[in-house]
């Protein structure tokens, strides 16, 4: 839609959104802002890390059921830590050597690709030999005549 007044333009939605978020950041106190930044910049967890449970008593949850739930979660975390694979971050991981069969297969694959490329090149060369370059505006008055003789037979008979 055209603007109602050509001199006045509406602020785009995205720009308005950015301005609102800036205002919200200014309204936050220093401590709250730091906490918000910390949440955003939490360190990335590695694949094998076990998440640390955060306990908070729910509304209407009795103290006994809360303690039971905490116990269950703690037992679960203990079970996971006992059955976790042993990690050694200081040891350098070396890439396992490729097996002999795999190497041979790779060589065959490369050789096949190279042969295919050469065949394609030969085909293109052969195709270019059979092509006739015709100048623009050249006119043909009669079909081409066969000048070569057939193999195995004597002279060509007309």
C-alpha positions in Angstrom: 0.0 0.0 0.0 1.1 3.6 -0.7 1.9 5.7 2.4 -1.0 8.0 3.4 1.4 11.0 3.5 4.3 10.8 1.0 6.6 12.9 3.3 6.1 10.6 6.2 7.2 7.0 6.1 6.4 4.2 8.6 9.3 2.6 10.5 9.9 -0.9 9.2 8.8 -3.7 11.5 12.3 -5.2 12.0 13.7 -1.8 12.9 10.9 -1.2 15.4 11.7 -4.7 16.9 15.4 -3.8 17.3 14.6 -0.5 18.9 12.3 -2.2 21.4 14.9 -4.7 22.3 17.5 -1.9 22.9 15.0 -0.1 25.1 14.5 -3.3 27.1 18.2 -3.8 27.5 18.5 -0.2 28.8 15.7 -0.8 31.3 17.4 -3.9 32.7 19.6 -3.2 35.7 23.4 -3.9 35.6 23.2 -7.2 37.5 20.2 -8.4 35.5 22.0 -7.6 32.2 25.1 -9.5 33.2 23.0 -12.5 34.2 21.2 -12.3 30.8 24.6 -12.2 29.0 25.9 -15.1 31.0 22.9 -17.2 30.0 23.5 -16.4 26.3 27.3 -17.2 26.6 27.1 -20.5 28.4 30.0 -22.7 27.5 29.2 -25.3 24.9 28.9 -28.8 26.5 30.7 -31.7 25.0 28.8 -34.7 23.7 29.3 -37.0 26.7 28.5 -34.5 29.4 25.7 -35.3 31.8 23.3 -32.4 32.5 23.3 -31.2 36.0 19.8 -31.3 37.4 18.4 -28.1 38.9 16.0 -28.7 41.8 13.0 -26.5 42.5 10.0 -27.5 44.5 6.8 -27.4 42.5 3.6 -25.8 43.5 1.4 -28.1 45.5 4.3 -30.6 45.8 4.7 -32.0 49.3 8.1 -31.9 50.9 8.3 -35.7 51.0 7.5 -36.1 47.2 10.0 -33.3 46.5 12.8 -35.2 48.4 11.8 -38.5 46.7 12.0 -36.8 43.3 15.5 -35.3 44.1 16.7 -38.8 45.3 15.5 -40.3 42.0 17.3 -37.7 39.9 20.5 -38.1 42.0 20.4 -41.9 41.6 19.9 -41.4 37.8 22.9 -39.1 37.6 25.1 -41.4 39.6 24.1 -44.3 37.4 25.0 -42.3 34.3 28.4 -41.3 35.7 29.2 -44.9 36.6 28.3 -46.2 33.1 30.0 -43.3 31.3 32.8 -44.0 28.9 36.3 -43.1 30.2 37.3 -39.8 28.6 40.9 -38.7 28.1 41.0 -35.2 26.6 44.8 -34.9 27.0 45.5 -37.8 24.8 45.7 -37.0 21.1 43.3 -38.8 18.9 45.0 -40.3 15.9 43.0 -41.1 12.9 42.8 -44.9 12.4 44.7 -46.2 9.4 42.7 -47.2 6.4 42.5 -50.9 5.8 44.2 -52.4 2.9 41.0 -53.3 1.1 39.7 -49.8 1.5 42.9 -48.4 0.0 42.7 -50.8 -3.0 39.0 -49.9 -3.5 39.9 -46.2 -3.4 42.7 -46.8 -6.0 40.3 -48.7 -8.3 37.8 -45.9 -8.0 40.3 -43.3 -8.9 41.7 -45.4 -11.8 38.1 -45.9 -13.1 37.4 -42.2 -13.0 40.7 -41.4 -14.8 39.9 -44.0 -17.6 36.4 -42.5 -18.0 37.9 -39.0 -18.3 40.4 -40.2 -21.0 37.6 -42.0 -22.9 35.5 -38.9 -22.9 38.4 -36.9 -24.1 39.0 -39.3 -27.0 35.3 -39.3 -27.9 35.3 -35.5 -28.0 38.4 -35.5 -30.2 36.9 -38.1 -32.6 33.7 -36.1 -32.7 35.6 -32.9 -33.6 37.4 -34.7 -36.5 34.0 -35.7 -38.1 32.6 -32.2 -37.8 32.7 -29.9 -40.8 33.2 -26.2 -40.3 30.8 -24.3 -42.5 31.3 -20.6 -43.2 28.3 -18.3 -42.7 26.3 -17.9 -45.9 27.8 -21.0 -47.7 25.2 -22.7 -50.0 25.1 -26.4 -50.9 24.0 -27.1 -54.5 24.3 -31.0 -54.4 24.8 -33.7 -51.8 28.4 -34.9 -51.1 29.9 -37.6 -53.2 31.5 -40.8 -51.7 35.2 -40.8 -52.8 36.4 -43.8 -50.7 36.3 -47.3 -52.0 34.6 -50.1 -50.0 37.0 -52.5 -48.3 37.4 -56.1 -49.5 35.9 -55.5 -52.9 37.4 -54.4 -56.1 36.8 -51.1 -57.8 33.6 -49.3 -57.0 30.8 -50.0 -59.5 28.5 -47.2 -60.5 
